[in-house]
Amino acid sequence: MKPMLPVLSSKSPSGSDWVYEVKYDGFRAILYIDESSISLVSRNGKDLLHAFPEIYEFVQQHRYKLNPFLPLTLDGELVSLCHPFASDFQKLQIRGRLKSAAKIKQASTNEPCRLLIFDILLLHGKPKHDEIYSSRKAELEDFFQKTGFPLSPSGEAEELIQMIPFYPNCDSLWDKVQLFGGEGIVAKNLRGKWLAGKRTESWKKVKNYRSATLFITGYDEENGYFETGLFRDGLIYSPGSFSHGLQGKDREALIQIVKKNASETSKAFIKIEPAICVRIHFLSFYKERLREPSFAGFDFQSAPEKCTWEHFQLDAAPLHSDVQVTHPDKPIWKSPAVTKLQYLLYLLKIAPYLLPLLKDRVLTLIRYPHGSGGEQFYQKNKPDYAPSFIQSAVHEGIDYMTCRHLSDLIWLGNQLALEFHVPFERISEKKPMEIVFDLDPPDRNAFHLAVSAAMQLEILFKEFGLVSFPKLSGGKGIQIHIPLSGNLLTYEDTRTFTSFIADYLTRKFPDAFTTERLKKHRAGRLYIDYLQHGEGKTIIAPYSPRGAEGACVAAPLLWEEVTDNLSPSDFTVFTVFDHLIKRGCPFENYLNSPQDETVSNVIAFIRKNLP
């Protein structure tokens, strides 16, 4: 059975007869189940169960739920889900190309794909094609309710077959799709029928295209495509070619301009030096090439030298349309020299590591409107000019901003928020989700004291059986994190623990460490700041830069990196990724490693045996 297909539209239809679904970037798939067989077939008629055995296994495990509805045919999209409103096509393609049975099994276990269902074609052996969409959707929802399978896509749900719901309001759904970087939406007519193998006006897809300014590098007379280019590391690099979108007189005029200004001609390709800038729409950037590029217009305001790899990376990012980059060439740090664009690219690259650690926590930001070394101020309240997608949470009368998505992060970065500080508890919770020891030497020249204190803590925590995570403060010290669940230990409990540890270290090494708050009384010793861990207090977020000169980062570390050779200046917005590539993220399992039980045991011992 060939699937029904939507037509591509530049805008969504409106009216009471239309509803809207998320369009996911995946493999179209039709699932058929009867008493003795299961099939999952792609749009091109290929079997998908061999490459995605997790779907077969899920159906087999839940046959007792499905049997009352057989024979059954469901229409949907096989995806690698990354958000409720977006999927990762690149990951899905990699999965689909695996040949080794062992690798397929490993991938299906570690990162199972989801089958997102938007239509029902056969129920109890009765065809549903001739029923209108609203009736089919009602029966589909009834099926999902009775089986207990999720009524909306979720990467956290264990069930791999999930329903795609419809939304009555197009604008609110489009806003979510943009925010999550989804592929687009499909408008569906409530009275439309399912027509096998037909591309029909009752389904209209609107894609969430991104756009970039590139220059023309040539024209291929054989296939009719214009080649585009940008500057990457000083050389011309081509991200793709286009033909669609440029028609009639404009197309002929551009061909003649290319021919007239040709710098070189070989076979059917006419080469031209960078001069003509164009705006290109594209769906995504995959394997170093534009997906679905099309001509959007000439860009007479841009110069070819501004078409760079750095600018393109932000253009290609899945950002909300309200995120606008201003003054990209503005210097932010002087040494090393970092522009605003380079800082935003740091945030773009670090987002997969940083965002999970900001989730469900309010932000205290330090903004530097004139860059490092200039005026700075704290910002907690959400400003009136913040775009609608920036969420907030009220705590003690302050409307704190939160940072959930890439668009949030880049918008805040464009506001020159250089430091991201977070509390120790999640939103709406009173109990800490982590314990942090701040090891603060008197200055950068005494950084060896922070290394020494960290090493002593590692020895002690290992004796307790505690898993701990070190990170640079981004300044002159080191911070040791211990993850908690956030729903068991109170701040009173953790104060018992932190004060005991601090007291132990200062008693054992009185000439090196102190808990004295007044700097003038520390006598060159390292300050173990255990009082900073408390309700209403904050700590620099992992991977947040610091606003001081040097562009250093509060970088997570492996314990084996905490040695006498460790230097904060080796972890900047430019170099953090070198470390990530070599050994991964040291905080990768941080949120999944709560130490409540072990810390509770230590606290119980302290309270029982010490006054």
LINQUIPE-V786443 format. One record per backbone hydrogen bond with DSSP energy under -1.0 kcal/mol. CO is the residue of the C=O (numbers start at 1). NH is the residue of the N-H. Records with the same first field share a line. If there is no record, write none. Layout:
CO->NH ; NH
//
This chain:
2->197
5->200
7->205
15->18
17->190
19->188
20->167
21->186
24->26
27->78
29->76
30->41
31->74
32->39
33->72
37->34
39->32
40->48
41->30
42->45
46->42
48->52
52->55
53->57
54->58
55->59
56->60
57->61
58->62
60->63
62->65 ; 66
63->67
66->69
67->70
69->124
71->125
72->33
73->121 ; 122
74->31
75->118 ; 119
76->29
77->116
78->27
79->114
80->88
83->86
86->82 ; 83
88->92
89->93
90->94
91->95
92->96
93->97
95->98
100->104
101->105
102->106
103->107
104->108
105->109
106->110
107->111
114->79
115->162
116->77
117->164
119->75
121->128
122->73
123->126
126->123
128->131
129->194
132->136
133->137
134->138
135->139
136->140
137->141
138->142
139->143
140->144
141->145
142->146
143->147
144->148
150->163
160->115
162->117
167->20
169->173
170->174
171->175
172->176
173->177
174->178
175->179
176->180
177->182
183->208
184->23
185->206
186->21
187->204
188->19
189->192
190->134
192->133
195->198
198->5
200->203
202->189
203->7
204->187
205->9
206->185
207->209
210->282
212->280
214->278
215->229
217->272
218->227
219->270
220->224
225->220
226->242
227->217 ; 218
229->215
230->237
231->309
232->235
235->232
237->230
239->290
240->228
242->226
243->246
244->295
247->251
248->252
249->253
250->254
251->255
252->256
253->257
254->258
255->259
256->260
257->261
259->262
264->271
266->269
268->221
269->266
270->219
271->263 ; 264
276->216
277->299
278->214
279->296 ; 297
280->212
281->294
282->210
284->291
286->289
289->286
291->283
294->281
297->279
303->306
304->307
306->308
307->231
308->312
309->313
311->315
312->316
317->319
320->323
327->330
328->341
330->340
332->372
333->338
338->332 ; 333
339->343
340->344
341->345
342->346
343->347
344->348
345->349
346->350
347->351
350->353 ; 354
351->355
354->357
355->358 ; 359
358->361
360->427
364->421
365->379
366->418 ; 419
367->377
368->371
371->374
377->367
379->365
380->401
383->386
387->390
391->402
393->400
395->398
398->395 ; 400
399->382
400->393
401->363
405->409
406->410
407->411
408->412
409->413
410->414
411->415
412->417
413->416
416->368
419->366
420->541
421->364
422->539
424->433
426->429
433->484
435->482
437->480
438->529
439->478
440->527
443->446
444->447
446->449
447->451
448->452
449->453
450->454
451->455
452->456
453->457
454->458
455->459
456->460
457->461
458->462
459->463
460->464
461->466
469->481
470->557
471->479
477->473
478->439
479->471
480->437
481->469
482->435
483->595
490->494
491->495
492->496
493->497
494->498
495->499
496->500
497->501
498->502
499->503
500->504
501->505
502->506
503->507
504->508
505->509
509->512 ; 513
512->526
514->528
518->521
519->522
522->525
526->514
527->440
528->530
532->534
534->537
539->422
541->544
544->554
548->551
551->573
552->546
553->555
554->543
555->472
558->561
559->562
561->563
563->566
567->570
568->571
571->553
572->576
575->579
576->580
577->581
578->582
579->583
580->584
585->588
587->590
590->593
595->599
596->600
597->601
598->602
599->603
600->604
601->605
602->606
603->607
604->608
605->609
606->610
//
